[in-house]
Amino acid sequence: MSIKSATSEAIVEAAEILKSGGLVGMPTETVYGLAANALDGQAVAKIFEAKGRPSFNPLIIHVPDIESAKAYVEITEVARLAAHHFWPGPLTLILPRKEGCPVSELASAGLDTLAIRVPSHPAAQELLKTCKLPVAAPSANKSGSLSPTTPAHVHDSLGASVDLILASGSCDVGLESTVLDLSGEKPVILRPGAVTAENLEEALGVSVEHEQGDTDAPKSPGMLLKHYAPDIPVRLNAIDVQEGEALLAFGSDKFMVARDFPSDMRRNLSESQDLHEAAANLFAMLKELDQSGANGIAVMAVPENGIGAAINDRLKRAAQKD
């Protein structure tokens, strides 16, 4: 891990790291972010491992402008108005994922919405334009610790987990972005920040509510709301497949099913037992098996070590969704 001043040369290096699946400490106007290629599920999995997050919380996706955002989310009229007033800036919008959206399912925790924003920090803007990728970037710190507002904070919290920290002094805002959910009938603030409810109401011409959500799982960083879980039952630590069940495997599954087992009812998180690959595949494969016509999903055991703990956290939530 190295710390380099956010020069154009360092930003080009950081862009190459992101393209190759690495992690970058990225300055923004709010706090320093732990950046990864949002299109690469295995890179996104490294974020959760580095932060030690207890579960797969959805991440905020950073893009350089609203035109870039249109590739990933449905821009409603109210979203366009909010973006006009507050982008670039410390406002995250939760919007419906566009059909065929290539952002990793892991980055949005399997939800049909995406948290997205356009940062105003010059170094963040240059990095996004240089790498030409949507970037997932939660705060660059261990989960549960104070959010980082200097390069030293990132180094002290994450150390060698980060390939490169782009240093650009202290953050101007110093608080995480306001999160505004525009995926429902009314605008709702899920996380307060520098853009206040009063700012939003004046700009949008409508009342803006605050919502705490429930404690099941988060819809965005800083707010706990419902997460994706299959409609059919999930059976954990399976050593066999019962009649009518689909199989979500990890490692070799030859002993679990016969050769003629339907291919659309069989998915493998990682045949090579790579936990990063398994995390990247988790939500997409659960969705596919949920729609396979099976009456349940048998899930083979996943190790608890490393990011496996987060995978098992989500699987346990899916198994106990009621």
Secondary structure, DSSP 8 states (H G I E B T S, - for coil): -EEEE--HHHHHHHHHHHHTT--EEE--SSS-EEEEETT-HHHHHHHHHHHT-SS----EEE-SSHHHHTTTB---HHHHHHHHHH-SSSEEEEEEB-TT--S-TTTTTT-SEEEEE----HHHHHHHHHHTS-EE--BSS-TTS----SHHHHHHHHGGG-SEEEE--S-SS-S--EEEE-SSSS-EEEE--SS-HHHHHHHHSS--EE----SSEEEETTEEE-----SS-EE-S-SS--TTEEEEE-S--TTTS-TTS-GGGEEES-TT--HHHHHHHHHHHHHHHHTTT-SEEEE-----TTTHHHHHHHHHHHHT--
